[in-house]
């Protein structure tokens, strides 16, 4: 089911939250289904099938598309971590400066 949902999401060009909205489920529920913690109901399987039919007209994502997207996501996470570390240093420096001024 995880592969099927990933392919559907990429084919439609949606984020996970947007796909959840299209399927009329919560983002948490789509996470549970992706992780194998829950199984989709018959009604949900029908909605997934309907969306897949809509996506047939779209270009289906290839394995290399998925790999490229994952690499870009990992790079974005690394950059976000660097920004968070820089922000922590700025906040610590500001706190020390405020203490010195007192």
N, C-alpha and C positions, 0 to 999 in steps of 0.2 A: 504494500500500500504506500510505503514511503516513496518509492521510485515513481509510482503512478502520480502521486500528488506533486512531487517535484517537477515531473514532466509537464503536468497540467499547468502549474504555476508559471513555469518558464514559457510555455507556449502562449499563455495569455498575457505575459509580461506583467504579472502582478506580484506584490509583496505578500507575505504570509497572511497578514491581517486582512488585506483586500480579498484574498482567496477565501478566507474564512467568511467574510461578509457575503461573497457571492454564493457560498454554500449554505448560508444562513446558520452558521455555528460560531461559537466563540473562538478567539485565537488560541485560548488555552486548550480547547477541545481538539483543534487541529494539531496542536503539539502532542497531545496524548495519543492521537491516532498515528502520527508520524513515528512516535517512539514505541509503538506497539502496546501501549498501556491500555488502550481502548480499541474496540472494533467499531467500524461505522455501521450505523443502522441501515436497514433496507432503503429507507427514504433518502438517507444521505448518499448511499451508493447510486441511487437513481439521479440525484442532483449532480454527482460527480460525472456520471455518464453523460448527462445533458451538456455539462460544461465541456467535456471532452469532444462532443460532437460539434459544439461551437468552435472549439479550438482547431478542428480539422482544417479549417480554411487558413489558419495561421501557420507560420513556419514553426515546425517542431524543433525544440532545442536539441542540439547534439551533445554527446559526451564532452567534447572539447569546449562547447559553450558553458557547460556546467563547471568544468575544471577552471576555465577562465574566470567565471563569476566567483567561484570559491576563492581563487587566488586574489582577486580584487577585494573581496570581503575581508580576507586575512590581512591584507596590506592596510585596509582602512582601520581595522582593529588595532594594528600596530601603531599607526599614526595617532589614533585616539588615545592609546595608552601614553604615548609621548606627550600629548597635549595635557592629559591629566597629571602626569608627573611634573610638567612645567608649572601647571596651575597650583599644585601642592607646594612647590618651592616658592612661588610668588606669595601664596597665602602665609606660609611660615615666615618669609622675610618681612611681610607686612606686619605680622604679629610681633616679631622681634623689634621692628622699627617703632611700633606703637608703645611697646614696653620701654624702649630707650627714651622716648619722648616724655613719658610720664615722670 
